[in-house]
Amino acid sequence: METALVTGGAGFIGSHLCEELLGRGMKVVCFDNFEENYPKSVKEANIRGLLDDKNFVLVEGDVRKKEDVSGVFRQHKINYVFHIAAKTGVRPSVNDPVSYFGTNVNGTINVLDACVKSKVKKFVFASSSSVYGSARIPFSESGLTVPDSPYGVSKLAAEHICRIYHNLYGIKSVCLRFFTVYGPRGRPDMAPYIFTDRISRQLPVRVFGDGSSMRDYTYVKDAVAGLVKAMEADMGFEVINIGSSKPLKLVDFIGVIEKLLGKKADVAVEGEQPGDMKATYADISKASLLIGFKPSVSVEQGMEEFVKWYRESSSLVV
């Protein structure tokens, strides 16, 4: 039985990935520091259904602490690493860039150092569409990367660290640039949750700008499929977009939620926020060619699943 380490495994994407890997007959080591950027109870709920699985191991630790990282590699023979752990969010990074680099860059170095010593088969890194910033759409991996926020810069820097570790030590690495992942267990600090929550409770919805900004929304099951395909693919170092390639205007996304909830949004228009991108739009031709990635869930279908989960679980978030 092969073993996968999932850093940030109790989070949104990480917990879905842990489920998928267990279903594929792998042993999964979930490594998470339960950082309280949102209630710990949310992350605990994410993995509650996995705790009784004999092939699931939960290790509480911090990627910023080298001893925490090296310790989990000493305790377990790790074959594959999915590095999902990160300090997330564009807007907060503007006011606290140091902590973002501490987690997203230094933490990645700590994990890669351990991978070198343990000779892992593959390192899959969760990057972000934020690395593109104000580049021309659709975003192509061969195009410019001009991040508009410290968060985007930290993710781009981590990608380059992955490339360097591949060149120096032969670590096979795939960096997946995710585009606005959403779905059940979605983070409560992201727009899909915030909008659904506020419209459901008939509270004002803050919209920054005129609502014409566009996002390429990616359903979490499609994102997880991309992660697994990256693990299975035979490649040295690659950077690959993972998105739907079907961007949607903010006003239209709100409209999808209104229809699902049967309620009208009370929109409060505010000024644009520093670091926010005007549009994200993934060119996924490389993902299709190299790993056979093909998104299968529309925004309407995905948000229907999210709303269903929200109605069952919203009491977790206070």
C-alpha positions in Angstrom: 0.0 0.0 0.0 1.4 3.4 -1.0 1.2 6.4 1.3 0.2 9.9 0.4 0.9 12.9 2.6 -1.7 15.7 2.3 -0.6 19.0 3.9 -3.6 21.1 4.8 -5.6 17.9 4.6 -8.3 19.0 7.0 -9.1 22.0 4.8 -11.6 22.4 2.0 -9.7 20.9 -1.0 -7.5 18.8 1.2 -10.3 16.9 2.9 -11.9 16.0 -0.4 -8.6 14.8 -1.7 -8.1 12.6 1.4 -11.4 11.0 0.7 -10.6 10.3 -2.9 -7.2 8.8 -2.1 -8.6 6.6 0.6 -11.2 5.4 -1.9 -8.4 4.5 -4.2 -6.9 2.2 -1.6 -4.0 4.4 -0.5 -2.9 5.2 3.0 -3.3 8.9 3.8 -1.4 11.0 6.2 -3.4 14.2 6.8 -1.1 17.0 8.1 -2.7 20.2 9.3 -2.1 22.9 11.9 -5.8 23.8 12.2 -5.0 27.5 11.8 -7.9 29.5 13.0 -8.4 31.7 10.0 -11.9 30.2 10.4 -13.4 28.1 13.2 -11.4 24.9 14.0 -14.7 23.1 14.3 -15.2 23.5 10.5 -12.0 21.7 9.7 -12.7 19.0 12.3 -16.0 18.4 10.6 -14.4 18.1 7.2 -12.5 15.0 8.3 -14.8 13.6 10.9 -16.0 10.9 8.6 -12.4 9.8 7.9 -11.1 9.3 11.4 -12.4 5.7 11.7 -10.7 4.6 8.5 -7.7 2.4 9.4 -5.7 3.9 6.5 -6.2 7.5 7.6 -3.7 9.1 10.0 -4.1 12.6 11.3 -1.0 14.5 12.3 -1.3 18.0 13.8 1.7 20.1 12.7 2.8 23.2 11.0 4.7 23.4 7.6 6.5 26.5 8.9 8.2 24.3 11.6 10.9 22.2 10.0 10.9 19.7 12.9 7.1 19.1 12.5 7.6 18.4 8.8 10.7 16.2 9.2 8.9 14.3 12.0 6.0 13.2 9.9 8.4 11.9 7.2 10.4 9.9 9.9 7.2 8.4 11.2 5.8 7.3 7.8 7.2 6.1 4.5 5.8 8.8 2.2 5.5 8.0 -1.5 3.5 11.0 -2.8 3.1 14.5 -1.4 0.2 16.8 -2.1 1.2 20.2 -0.7 -2.2 22.0 -0.2 -1.4 23.8 3.0 -1.2 27.6 2.5 -2.1 30.9 3.9 -4.9 32.0 1.6 -6.7 35.1 0.5 -5.7 38.0 -1.7 -7.0 40.9 0.4 -5.5 39.9 3.8 -2.1 39.4 2.1 -2.0 43.1 1.3 -1.7 43.9 5.0 0.3 40.9 6.1 2.7 39.8 3.4 5.4 38.5 5.8 3.2 35.8 7.2 2.1 34.8 3.7 5.7 34.3 2.6 6.5 32.5 5.9 3.8 29.8 5.1 3.6 29.7 1.4 7.3 30.0 0.5 9.3 28.9 3.6 6.8 26.2 4.4 7.1 24.8 0.8 10.8 24.7 1.2 10.5 22.7 4.4 8.3 20.1 2.7 10.5 19.9 -0.3 13.6 19.4 1.8 11.9 16.4 3.5 10.9 15.1 0.0 14.5 15.1 -1.1 15.6 13.1 1.9 12.8 10.6 1.6 13.0 10.3 -2.2 9.3 10.7 -2.8 7.9 9.7 -6.2 5.9 12.9 -6.9 5.3 16.3 -5.4 2.1 18.0 -6.3 1.8 21.6 -5.4 -1.5 23.6 -5.1 -0.8 26.9 -6.7 -3.3 29.6 -7.7 -4.6 31.6 -10.6 -3.6 34.7 -8.6 -0.1 34.3 -10.0 -1.4 35.7 -13.3 -2.7 39.0 -11.9 -3.4 41.5 -14.7 -2.1 39.2 -17.5 -4.1 38.9 -20.7 -7.0 36.4 -20.6 -7.4 33.6 -21.1 -4.4 32.8 -18.8 -1.9 30.4 -20.4 0.9 28.7 -18.6 3.3 30.0 -21.2 2.1 33.6 -20.8 3.1 36.4 -18.4 2.7 36.2 -14.7 2.2 39.6 -13.1 0.7 39.0 -9.7 -1.4 41.9 -8.2 -1.1 40.8 -4.5 1.5 39.4 -2.0 -0.5 36.2 -2.0 -0.1 35.8 -5.8 3.7 36.6 -5.5 4.1 34.0 -2.7 2.5 31.3 -4.8 4.6 32.2 -7.9 7.7 32.1 -5.7 6.8 28.7 -4.4 6.4 27.4 -8.0 9.9 28.6 -8.8 11.2 26.8 -5.7 9.5 23.6 -7.0 11.2 24.1 -10.3 14.6 24.6 -8.7 14.2 21.5 -6.5 13.4 19.5 -9.6 16.5 20.8 -11.3 18.8 20.4 -8.4 17.5 17.2 -6.8 15.3 15.5 -9.4 12.1 15.8 -7.4 9.2 15.3 -9.9 6.9 18.2 -9.3 3.6 19.4 -10.8 2.3 22.8 -9.8 -1.5 23.1 -10.4 -2.8 26.6 -10.7 -6.3 26.4 -9.3 -9.1 28.8 -10.4 -11.6 29.7 -7.7 -12.4 26.2 -6.3 -15.9 25.9 -4.7 -18.2 23.2 -3.5 -19.4 21.4 -0.4 -17.1 22.2 2.6 -16.1 25.4 0.9 -14.2 27.9 3.0 -16.4 30.4 4.8 -14.1 33.3 3.8 -14.7 32.8 0.1 -17.4 34.4 -2.1 -19.6 31.3 -2.7 -20.1 30.8 1.0 -20.4 34.5 1.9 -22.9 35.2 -0.8 -25.0 32.1 -0.1 -25.0 32.8 3.6 -26.0 36.4 3.3 -28.6 35.9 0.7 -30.1 33.0 2.7 -30.3 35.2 5.8 -31.5 38.2 3.7 -28.5 40.3 4.7 -26.8 42.8 2.4 -24.3 41.3 0.0 -21.2 43.5 -0.4 -20.1 43.7 -4.1 -16.8 45.4 -4.8 -16.9 47.2 -8.1 -19.8 47.2 -10.6 -20.3 43.4 -10.6 -18.6 42.9 -14.0 -15.6 41.1 -12.6 -15.3 37.5 -13.8 -14.1 34.3 -12.2 -13.4 30.9 -13.6 -15.2 28.7 -11.0 -13.9 25.1 -10.5 -15.9 22.5 -8.7 -14.0 20.8 -6.0 -14.4 17.3 -7.4 -12.9 18.5 -10.7 -10.0 20.1 -8.8 -9.4 16.8 -6.9 -9.5 14.9 -10.2 -6.7 17.2 -11.4 -4.6 16.5 -8.4 -4.9 12.7 -8.8 -4.2 12.9 -12.5 -1.1 15.0 -11.8 0.1 12.3 -9.3 -0.4 9.6 -11.9 1.2 11.4 -14.8 4.8 10.7 -15.8 6.5 14.1 -15.9 9.4 15.9 -14.4 8.3 19.5 -13.7 5.2 21.2 -15.1 2.9 24.0 -14.3 -0.7 23.3 -15.3 -4.0 25.3 -15.1 -7.0 23.7 -13.4 -10.2 25.5 -14.1 -13.5 25.3 -16.0 -12.5 27.6 -18.8 -16.0 29.1 -18.5 -15.7 32.4 -16.6 -18.8 33.9 -15.1 -19.5 37.6 -14.2 -20.0 38.2 -10.5 -23.6 39.5 -11.1 -24.4 36.3 -12.9 -22.9 34.1 -10.2 -25.1 35.9 -7.6 -28.0 35.2 -9.9 -27.3 31.5 -9.8 -27.4 31.6 -6.0 -30.6 33.7 -6.0 -32.3 31.1 -8.2 -31.2 28.2 -6.0 -32.3 29.9 -2.8 -35.4 31.4 -4.2 -34.4 34.8 -2.7 -33.3 38.1 -4.1 -29.9 39.5 -3.1 -29.8 42.9 -1.3 -26.6 44.1 -3.1 -24.5 46.8 -1.5 -22.0 48.2 -4.0 -18.6 49.3 -2.7 -15.3 50.4 -4.2 -12.8 47.9 -5.7 -10.4 46.3 -3.3 -6.6 46.5 -3.6 -5.1 43.3 -5.1 -8.4 42.0 -6.6 -8.2 40.7 -10.1 -10.6 42.0 -12.7 -10.9 38.6 -14.3 -9.7 35.0 -14.2 -10.0 32.7 -17.2 -8.1 29.4 -17.5 -6.7 28.1 -20.8 -6.9 24.4 -19.9 -5.6 23.0 -23.2 -2.3 22.0 -21.5 -4.2 20.2 -18.7 -6.2 18.3 -21.3 -3.1 17.3 -23.3 -0.8 16.3 -20.4 -3.1 14.8 -17.8 -6.4 14.3 -19.6 -8.1 16.8 -17.4 -11.7 17.6 -18.4 -14.0 19.5 -16.0 -17.4 17.9 -15.7 -19.5 20.0 -13.3 -21.2 23.3 -14.3 -21.5 26.2 -11.9 -25.3 25.6 -11.7 -24.8 21.9 -10.8 -21.9 22.6 -8.4 -23.6 25.4 -6.6 -26.7 23.3 -6.2 -24.5 20.8 -4.3 -23.0 23.6 -2.3 -26.3 25.0 -1.3 -27.5 21.6 -0.2 -24.4 21.2 2.0 -24.7 24.8 3.3 -28.3 24.1 4.5 -27.1 21.0 6.3 -23.9 22.4 7.8 -24.1 26.2 8.1 -24.4 26.0 11.9 -20.7 25.0 12.0 -19.6 28.5 11.2 -20.2 31.2 13.8 
